[in-house]
Amino acid sequence: MSSSPAIEQDAPDLVCQLDNVQGMVDALTCVRWKRHQDALVELSEHGIVLIVEESGCLQAKVYLQQELFTKYEYGAHGRPRFGISLGLLVDCLNTFSSPGHSNTIEIKYPGPDMELLLKSVDTLNACIYSEIRTRIPETVTWDYNFEQAGSAPLTFTVKSAALKEAIDDLEWPGSSVQISLKMSPPCVTFRGEGHGDLQIDFMYYANTDLLLAFHCDTEVSYGYKYKFLKATTANIPGNVVRENRGSKLTIGRGGMLKVQHLVSVAKALAPQVESAGYQPPSRIAYIEFFVKPEEPAE
């Protein structure tokens, strides 16, 4: 990896290469909760951040850090931003990915007309090339401004598959879900109300295989619109759920909910390499959702 000190004036802001396209597709798919969805992309010397939001109540960020890329040459002044169709980006990336093979792509910005350029770099007989039109970015309509609720974070970590299953089970049309943290006994409760009601309890000491961590020094309870809460888990790819890493949830000041997932962007190893006991440093994309609580009824 390199960051070139001397950059020509007409050099692109960013040229980077990634050796696992499917990992990037998985990370971006996590925040793709509807068919037509605009995203804001911000570039920096530290990596790429993609931001999507909905109705001023839900915001998601995908962090693709510099360390995930096999090559990362950054030459911009400041932090360039551009708007892009998330669905189009994911669909284009999918054309570079083939089952059982970790393709390498080069990503360049900007092109001659401010496009995002994608190109395959490890195919012997053909070169796949894509140009994606970008837009002048719209301003992010709200700043999540996440602050912890007290002297210590109110947080718990639950297996991703268990979290997704619980939220799926709580679905009622137009409903909301109440999330409560209790100190004694230490417990997280999800309660959905609609035509009926359903309550799911994660008891910390009884379910340590599901509820992996729990910290609460004050009891809280907040309601969240179901469709926004569902968006935090609905589009996690099946292979990511099967890895079943922990998802971390934190309730901040005013009830702001932060949901964090980890998605592997590491190149798949051949079985004989894995059996040799060597594992490369973990390469993880970080996914964050921010969900505003419902306003309490007057």
C-alpha positions, 0 to 999 in steps of 0.5 A: 500500500502506498500514498504518493507524496508527489501528485500530478495536477491531473492525477485522480483523487484516488486509485485503489485495488481490492482483491475481494470484490464479494466482500465489498458487495456484502458490506454495501448490501447491508445498507441497501434497504430499498431498490432506488437509493442514493448514497453519499461517498466521502474519500480520505487518506484513511479510506472510503465512507459511504452514507445512506439515510431515510426520512431523517430517522435512519442513517447508515455508514459503511467504512472501508478503511485503507487497510482493506485495499491491496493498493491505496493511492490518495492524491486529493486535497481535503475530502472529496464527496460525490453522490451515487446510486447505491443499487447501480454501484452494487450491481456493477460490483457484482459483475466483477465477482464470480463464485469461488474466485476472489477477483481483484478490481481497481477503483479510480475517481474521478474519470474525465467526466467525474465518473467512478471507474471500475476495472478488473486487473487479474483476468487473463483473457478479458478486461471488465470495465465500468463507468458509473455516473456520479452526482453533486452530493446532497447535504446529509440532512441530519447529524447523528451526533451520537453521545453516550447516555451517561457516564458509561455506554449502555450497550450489548452485543448479540449474535447477528443471526439471533438479532436478525431472527428476533427483529424478523419475529417482531414484525407487525404492520406499521408497528413499533418496537420497544427496546428495554435494558434492565439491570436486575436481572441483566436483560435486554427486552424487545417488545413489538405491538400491533394487532397483538404483542410479542416480547423477546428477552435476552437474559445475560447470564442465561443466554451468554451464547447469544447475548455476548456482552452487556453493560447497563448502569441505568435502566432505559426503554425507547420505542423505534419505528419497526421499518427503520429497526428492520433495515438494520438487519434485513439485508445482511447477506446470508454468508455474513449471518452464517459467520455469526459475528456479534452485532453491537447495539448502543443506546445513546443520549435521547434514545439514539440507537447505534447498531454495528456489524462487522463484515469480512473483506478478507480474500478467501484462502484455499483449504490447504492454506487454511490447514497450514494454520496461517491466517492473514490479519483480519480485514473487516468492513465496519457497518453502522446504523443510527436510528432515531427513537419515536417521539413520545406520545403527548 
